[in-house]
Amino acid sequence: MSIETMRFGSTVSPAAAATPAAQADVLCAHCGLVVPEGLVDDSAERQFCCTGCHTAFTILHEHGLDSYYGFAERREAPVRASGRSYEEFDHPAFAQLYVTTTAEGLSRTELYLEGVHCASCVWLVERMPLLQSGVVRAELDVRRSLAVVEWDATAAPLSAIARALDVLGYPPHPFRGVARADMRRREDRAMLVRIGIAGAIAINVMLLALALYSGELNGMESRYTTFFRWLSFAITVPSFIWPGRVFFTGAWAAMRTKSLHMDLPIAIALAAGFVRGGINTITGEGPIYFDGLAILIFALLVGRFLQQRGQRMAADAAELLHAIAPSTARIVEQSSDTVRDIPAEALLPGMVLDVRAGETFAADGVVIRGRSSVNAALLTGESRPTSVEEGGSVFAGTLNVEAPVRVRVEQAGETSRIAKLLRQVEESARRRAPIVQMANRMAGIFTAIVLVAAVATFAIKTQLNATSALDDAIALLIVTCPCALALATPLAITVAVGRAAGNGMLIKGGDALELLSKPGTLVLDKTGTITEGRTALTSWTGPEWVKPLVLALEEGSSHPLADGFRRAWPGMVVPEVEHAHHVTGGGLEGVVGGRAVCVGSPRFVAARTQHVDQLVRDALDTVDRTQTPVHVAVDGVLVAIAGLGDRIRDDALVSLQQLRARGWRTVMLSGDSPDVVASVGRALGFAASDAIGAASPEDKLAFIERCKQQGTVVMVGDGVNDAAAIAAASVGIGVHGGAEACLATADMYLTRPGLGALVELTEGARRTMRVIRRNIAFSIAYNILGAGMAVVGMLTPLIAAVLMPTSSITVVLGSWYGYTFARRQAATTTSESFA
Amino acid sequence: MSVIFIVLPLALLIVGVAVGAFVWSARSGQMDDLETPAVRMLRDEGR
């Protein structure tokens, strides 16, 4: 969308723009943000910050949906409609991939919506049947930003529905993981059912146990005691054969693969308790243990469920970003020379693509018409655009920045360069050895010790006094059920992952936290990670009066350098442009306020100037080679030089110093030119050998593999060019605004910009490990205490029943109150980042 | 006191019904999304 349509062309009169904002800030009637000064229209009843908000307001108003504005919690972002036609949504190939038919004969699809925040979004999206004829049902899952739409395909095409959502500020994207989501849903439901049953049984057995314990103290008729014991037995049996079965199948699987798993000692304890309790029920003597066992099953299942959910939420959020990638291309029909949208999956070699400025290439190909420049930062890491001409190659995933071009497709889909890179990514992700968690490592030792202790108890006691030998040995097995130990790691990690998410750090797997807790090598990409990843004005040599002239010309340009000027001088009053002309690969020339102005590359401007201003002549010698120079000439005189470059993030230096102080070796690994990398490296205090430039994705992968031999390697990056390295590293971290491939493979993803989060991550990881160690210490202490009592025969059923849950509760409380990541109340960071 | 021989199984039967209801609700997807329905009812004009 060009600048002209973003702002109301008609309302920006020089007079209005010049009026100083004497009164308080004017708020947008739709999104509630401050309306920029230049856009305040005194004659209008309502003010809007952009056309998007205006359109959305008009639509809601016309359909009588004004009550949307009554919500206390409303959207706080301007409507950013993409304005696309969504024609490809009607393509048969799209329908085959994403659309199903319901029993009522309606079409049904799932769409990911950008910009979903809160309650008002649910309300609005679910009013789609009122806004768009043909829509029968629309339901929104606000946590996952996923809308299910059912519509009558004969009444409205899907593209019309997509456009309607787009206009309201929720650009839709096809949801690609339907099959996997279904599987997860089934898994989740099964797990919930198991927890429900285990919980109901545990509570009822506890009630019966309470009666039995008090009966033991006060005396109870034996017929009641027998009845209660048999009843306990009867209700515990289902808990073992339904919810509790998972532990036995897990232990069996671990035994078959000869690997160690926490399920093994748990299964041993459960089995021992169940068998002994069963025998005691039949004989009518001794403890029955059923209360403790039922509670254990319940607590363990809940712990597992929480752990799984925490990790899934992080994975879901990253997946949402994944789905936002462009999925369509515009092809030119050779026969009629008309252009239409098709899904990117349907592209074939030989087709001709029409790619406008600012769009991403959907396939690898050769330029057959037009000249432009291409930003390949995603693929190569090079931050400066390179120019392409007719016959030049372009690659899928790179951005066309300057002018429209026609491209003949050579490789599409699976065979494109980016797809090959992604395959490499998958392979290195698979190669990565699974990290055995601390608790699981301990489970093996633990099982051995417990079994040896039980056998020893039995043997020694048989020698001394045969009556209680078997009882004590079994009591030992039961009381040492590593319930607290099994909960220690997952619970602490779940709580840490949840808190980290609230702070803008999404963690997909807990094992990454363990690795991050000890210092190693930290490898950072430059473009987009250490730097902001977009062009900004970094130096300006020239008089003030030239600035408005430059800005006036650049206002209408879509070139990324123009963007740098616009961001550097916001709200500047500019004179009228009488005439402007864009020279591809050179710059802009035109007449502004009666003066001939020319802005562009040194060569382009030099060809149009006769004279160089003295001030500028001095600056020419000291120009920084890492920046893109832009020269400005007015009336044939070179009057100003601007330097545009990729600015280093504000918090980069501080964060890197903090990391180094904690023992991390920091390395910058970039695909950018060695000049630029060296200059950034010097500014941020990297050792000269640790600032490596001109690294291809393959080089990065090799570097990571080499470093891995010396210990933990953390790779931080944002582009597809980093993705293979991220997957290969011990811990891969994707940063804010990164490419989809990078997000898919990263173990962690930062949803807020800057490197400060890295410091927090390593600190949080260290504290999380401390909490885990403390949890494990507690649970082992409980077990030693219990085992000791069992060996000397002091363990009464009542003490066992108290001891077992208490150890678990200690661990739960320890995990919850242990300080890992700072607590933040509004944990909506994930949705914010998509706004 | 012997009434407990009837009352207790009866109570467990009721528990069984409650558990059955829970299993049905979880399997029919009523527990899949616990957030959206809570905000959906905020301003519903009788849907």
Interface residues (C-beta under 8 A of the other chain):
Chain A: S67 G70 F71 C118 A119 V122 W123 E126 E139 L140 D141 V142 R143 R185 D188 R189 L192 V193 G196 I197 A200 N204 Y224 F227 L231 I235
Chain B: M1 I4 F5 L8 P9 L12 V15 A18 V19 F22 V23 A26 R27 G29 M31 D32 D33 E35 T36 V39 R40 L42 R43
